Amino acid sequence: MNRKEFYEYVKDNVKAYLPKSYEEGEIKLQEVEKNNGLKLTGITIPNGDQRIVPTIYLDSLYQEYINGKDVDSCVGDVADMRIEAQGKAEFLDMGVPDILDYEKMKNKLQVRICDKEWNTDRLEDKAFTEHGDFAAYYAVNLEENREGISSIPVTISLMNEWGVSVEQIQADAMMADRNRGVQLVDMTQIIESMIFGGTPKNLLNEKLDMETVENPMFCLTNESKMNGASLLLQEDIRKQIGECLGGNYFVIPSSVHEVLILPDNGTFQVPELNAMVQEVNETQVERQEQLSDKVQFCDGKTAVMENAERREARIEKAKEAEKAETKAASKGGIHGRLEKAKAEIKAKEVNKASKDKAKNLAEVL
């Protein structure tokens, strides 16, 4: 079967693997747009009059089918996943009335960050704000635990139901993100903790002696390591990083979950960093978890962040303009000295003439 036929087969046969409570529900296939233009096919299977119905994505199952797995085993897996999700769906269903109460939801908000150019269509119905190369949109995390996050996006429709501005949502979401914990960790310590155990030290409030740090590379994220890259948008956090490192730094958009921080110590060249990010995105990061391929530069004192490539182009343009101005001034200086000399000679002639007139007048008198 091709992909479409596989999805239809699952839809038509999954009820045979489910309890009777699922018999009356209308099963639907839907295309869901994820981050960076990725589109997945999901199936929703209602259970009675339950309002929140989990979506089970079929794309990876189709790949297993292509690799030789029996199609009916795939259908059984879908049924198992739906039954397993029932408990969580019931729990979330109980909280549905509260979703329209902004005061109850604002502490559950979370900022999600994405590449603005990559997600134009996805942002159309979302409440979002622009931050240079990035866009920040928002989600209500109904449940957060070690297994993951259950959330709903903040759409323009939901924002209107709340009766609040996108600026208010942004401020409250950023505060909620701060409460989830902010971590700046040495990458070397992260690797060591993965091998030997232990917890890497949070360096955000430290002031490091960068001359003693080998292979300086740091990771900015939150305590859960989920959707932590959005902390980059908070100016005071960027300033804290600058104080910690004692200067300017580059921001590598590693994924939606974290960003890497490299001090601007003269070792790194922007074209090389951009090429590195593009290669890592293409080979190691799933499409929906990619943040961007645009390296950022941050001023350690002002906390101003901008596209590193455009910054270099701007500085180079300013240097060229300064050279041209200096050259023009140099040429103008020679011309100015000649004009000044002419003016001085003319002034002497006028002064001499005035003195001669005054002498003649004195003789007459």
C-alpha positions in Angstrom: 0.0 0.0 0.0 1.1 3.5 -0.6 1.0 6.1 2.2 -2.6 7.2 1.7 -3.9 3.7 1.4 -2.1 2.7 4.6 -3.7 5.6 6.5 -7.2 4.7 5.2 -6.6 1.0 6.2 -5.8 2.0 9.7 -8.8 4.3 9.9 -11.2 1.6 8.6 -9.9 -1.2 10.9 -8.7 0.2 14.2 -12.1 -0.1 15.9 -11.8 -3.9 15.7 -8.9 -3.6 18.2 -10.6 -1.1 20.6 -13.2 -1.6 23.5 -16.9 -1.0 22.8 -16.8 2.5 24.2 -15.0 3.6 21.0 -17.6 2.2 18.6 -19.8 5.3 18.1 -17.0 7.8 17.7 -16.2 9.3 14.2 -12.6 8.5 13.4 -10.8 11.2 11.4 -7.5 11.6 9.6 -6.0 15.0 9.6 -2.8 16.7 8.4 -1.1 18.6 11.2 1.4 21.3 10.5 4.4 21.2 12.9 7.4 23.3 13.3 9.4 24.5 10.2 6.7 23.4 7.7 6.8 19.7 8.7 3.4 18.1 8.0 2.3 14.9 9.8 -0.8 12.8 9.4 -2.7 12.1 12.6 -5.7 10.0 13.5 -8.2 11.0 16.2 -10.4 8.3 17.8 -13.1 9.7 20.2 -14.3 7.8 23.2 -17.9 8.7 24.0 -18.5 12.4 24.6 -14.9 13.2 25.6 -14.0 16.7 24.5 -10.2 16.4 24.4 -9.2 13.7 21.9 -5.5 12.8 21.6 -3.9 12.8 18.1 -1.9 9.7 17.2 0.6 10.3 14.4 0.9 7.6 11.8 4.0 8.6 9.8 6.5 6.6 11.7 4.2 3.6 11.7 4.0 3.8 7.9 7.8 3.7 7.8 7.8 0.6 9.9 5.2 -1.0 7.5 7.5 -0.1 4.6 10.4 -1.8 6.4 8.4 -5.0 6.7 6.1 -4.8 9.7 2.7 -6.5 9.2 0.0 -3.9 8.5 -2.4 -5.4 11.1 0.3 -5.2 13.7 0.5 -1.5 12.9 -3.2 -1.1 13.4 -3.0 -2.9 16.7 -0.2 -0.5 17.8 -2.5 2.5 17.0 -5.2 1.0 19.2 -2.7 0.4 22.0 -1.5 4.0 21.9 -5.0 5.3 21.9 -5.9 3.2 25.0 -2.7 4.2 26.7 -3.5 7.9 26.1 -7.1 7.6 27.5 -6.1 8.3 31.1 -4.2 11.5 30.2 -7.1 12.6 27.9 -9.6 12.2 30.7 -7.4 14.2 33.1 -7.0 17.0 30.6 -10.7 16.9 29.7 -11.6 17.8 33.3 -9.6 21.1 33.0 -11.2 22.2 29.8 -13.6 24.9 31.3 -10.6 26.5 33.0 -8.8 27.1 29.7 -11.0 30.2 29.1 -10.0 31.6 32.5 -6.8 33.6 31.8 -6.0 34.1 35.5 -5.9 30.3 35.9 -3.9 29.7 32.7 -1.3 32.5 32.7 1.1 30.6 35.0 0.9 27.6 32.6 2.0 29.7 29.6 5.3 28.9 27.9 7.1 30.8 25.1 7.9 28.8 22.0 10.5 30.1 19.6 10.9 29.4 15.9 12.6 30.8 12.8 10.3 33.5 11.5 10.9 32.8 7.8 10.5 29.1 8.1 7.1 29.3 9.8 5.1 32.0 8.1 2.1 29.8 7.4 2.1 28.1 10.8 2.0 31.5 12.6 -1.0 32.8 10.7 -3.6 31.8 13.4 -1.3 32.2 16.4 -0.7 34.9 18.9 3.0 35.8 18.3 5.6 38.5 18.5 8.7 39.1 16.4 12.2 39.2 17.7 14.7 39.7 14.9 15.2 36.4 13.0 12.8 34.7 15.5 9.1 34.6 16.2 7.8 33.8 19.7 4.5 32.1 19.9 2.8 30.7 23.0 1.3 27.6 24.5 -0.6 26.6 27.6 1.1 23.6 29.2 -1.8 21.6 30.6 0.6 19.0 32.0 4.4 18.8 32.4 6.3 15.8 33.6 9.3 13.7 32.8 7.4 12.0 30.0 6.8 15.3 28.2 4.4 18.1 27.8 0.7 18.2 27.0 -0.2 21.6 25.6 -2.5 23.7 23.4 -1.3 26.6 21.3 -2.5 30.1 22.1 -4.4 31.1 18.9 -5.7 34.5 18.1 -9.2 33.1 18.8 -8.2 32.0 22.3 -6.4 35.3 23.0 -9.6 37.1 22.0 -11.6 34.8 24.4 -9.2 35.8 27.2 -9.6 39.5 26.4 -5.9 40.2 26.8 -3.2 41.6 24.5 -0.3 39.6 23.0 2.1 41.9 24.9 0.4 40.8 28.2 0.6 37.1 27.1 4.3 37.5 26.3 5.1 39.2 29.6 3.3 36.5 31.6 4.7 33.6 29.5 8.3 34.9 30.1 7.6 35.1 33.8 6.3 31.5 33.8 9.4 30.5 31.9 11.7 32.1 34.5 9.8 30.1 37.2 10.7 26.9 35.3 14.4 27.5 36.0 17.1 29.0 33.8 20.4 27.2 33.3 23.7 28.1 31.7 25.9 25.1 31.8 29.4 24.3 30.6 29.2 21.8 27.7 32.2 19.9 29.0 30.4 19.3 32.3 27.3 18.1 30.5 29.3 15.5 28.7 31.0 14.4 31.9 27.7 14.1 33.7 26.3 11.9 30.9 29.3 9.6 31.3 30.0 9.7 35.1 26.7 11.0 36.5 26.3 14.1 38.6 24.7 17.5 38.0 26.5 20.2 36.0 26.8 23.5 37.8 24.5 26.4 36.8 26.9 29.3 35.9 24.3 32.0 35.2 25.2 34.0 38.2 28.9 33.3 38.1 31.7 35.5 36.7 34.1 33.3 34.9 37.8 33.8 34.2 37.6 32.9 30.5 41.4 32.5 30.2 41.2 29.4 32.4 38.3 27.8 30.6 39.3 25.1 28.1 37.0 24.7 25.0 34.6 27.4 26.1 31.1 26.4 25.0 27.9 26.8 27.1 24.3 25.6 26.9 21.3 27.8 27.8 18.1 25.9 28.5 15.6 25.3 31.3 15.5 22.7 34.0 13.3 20.2 32.0 15.4 20.7 28.8 12.1 21.2 27.0 11.5 24.3 24.8 14.3 26.1 26.7 15.7 28.0 23.7 13.0 30.7 24.2 14.9 32.0 27.2 17.2 33.6 24.7 14.6 36.3 24.1 14.8 37.7 27.7 17.1 40.7 27.7 18.1 40.4 31.4 19.2 36.7 30.8 21.3 37.8 27.8 22.9 40.5 30.0 23.6 37.9 32.8 25.3 35.7 30.2 27.5 38.7 29.1 28.5 39.4 32.7 29.2 35.7 33.3 31.5 35.5 30.2 32.9 39.0 30.6 32.2 40.1 27.0 30.4 39.6 23.7 29.3 36.2 22.5 27.8 34.2 19.7 24.5 32.3 20.0 24.3 29.0 18.1 20.6 28.1 17.5 21.0 24.4 18.4 17.4 23.4 18.7 14.0 24.6 20.1 15.1 23.1 23.4 18.4 24.9 23.9 21.0 27.3 22.4 24.8 27.1 22.6 26.8 30.1 23.7 30.3 30.8 22.4 32.4 33.7 23.7 33.6 36.1 21.0 37.3 35.5 21.7 38.6 35.8 18.1 38.6 32.0 17.5 35.3 31.8 15.6 34.4 33.1 12.2 30.8 33.8 11.3 30.8 32.0 7.9 32.2 28.8 9.6 29.7 29.0 12.4 26.8 29.3 9.9 28.1 26.4 7.9 28.4 24.3 11.1 24.8 25.0 12.1 23.4 24.2 8.7 25.3 20.9 8.6 24.2 19.9 12.1 20.6 20.7 11.2 20.7 18.6 8.1 22.3 15.6 9.7 21.5 15.5 13.4 18.4 17.5 14.3 14.9 16.4 13.4 13.1 19.0 11.2 10.5 19.9 13.8 13.1 20.5 16.5 15.4 22.7 14.4 15.4 26.3 15.7 17.2 28.2 12.9 20.4 28.2 10.8 21.1 31.9 11.5 23.9 32.5 14.1 23.3 35.5 16.4 25.8 37.9 17.9 25.1 39.5 21.3 26.7 42.5 22.9 27.8 41.5 26.4 27.1 45.0 27.9 24.0 46.2 26.1 22.5 42.7 25.6 21.5 43.7 22.1 21.2 40.6 19.9 21.4 40.6 16.1 22.0 38.4 13.1 25.8 37.8 13.2 26.2 37.8 9.4 24.2 41.0 8.9 26.2 42.6 11.7 29.5 41.9 10.0 28.1 43.2 6.7 27.0 46.4 8.5 30.3 46.9 10.2 32.2 46.3 6.9 29.9 48.8 5.1 30.5 51.4 7.9 34.3 50.9 7.5 34.1 51.4 3.7 32.0 54.6 4.2 34.6 55.8 6.8 37.4 55.2 4.4 35.6 57.0 1.6 34.9 59.9 3.9 38.5 60.1 5.0 39.7 60.0 1.4 37.3 62.7 0.5 38.3 64.8 3.5 42.0 64.4 2.5 41.3 65.7 -1.0 39.2 68.5 0.3 41.9 69.4 2.8 44.4 70.3 0.0 41.8 72.3 -1.9 40.9 74.0 1.4 44.5 75.0 2.1 44.9 76.5 -1.4 41.7 78.5 -1.0 42.9 79.6 2.4 46.2 80.8 0.9 44.4 82.8 -1.8 42.1 84.4 0.9 45.1 85.4 3.0 46.9 87.0 0.0 43.7 88.9 -0.9 43.2 90.0 2.7 46.8 91.4 2.7 46.1 93.3 -0.5 42.9 94.8 0.9 44.7 95.7 4.1 47.6 97.3 2.1 45.1 99.3 0.0 43.3 100.5 3.1 46.6 101.6 4.7 47.5 103.5 1.5 44.2 105.2 1.4 44.6 106.2 5.1 48.1 107.6 4.4 46.9 109.7 1.4 44.0 111.0 3.5 46.4 112.0 6.3 48.7 113.9 3.8 45.7 115.8 2.5 44.6 116.8 5.9 
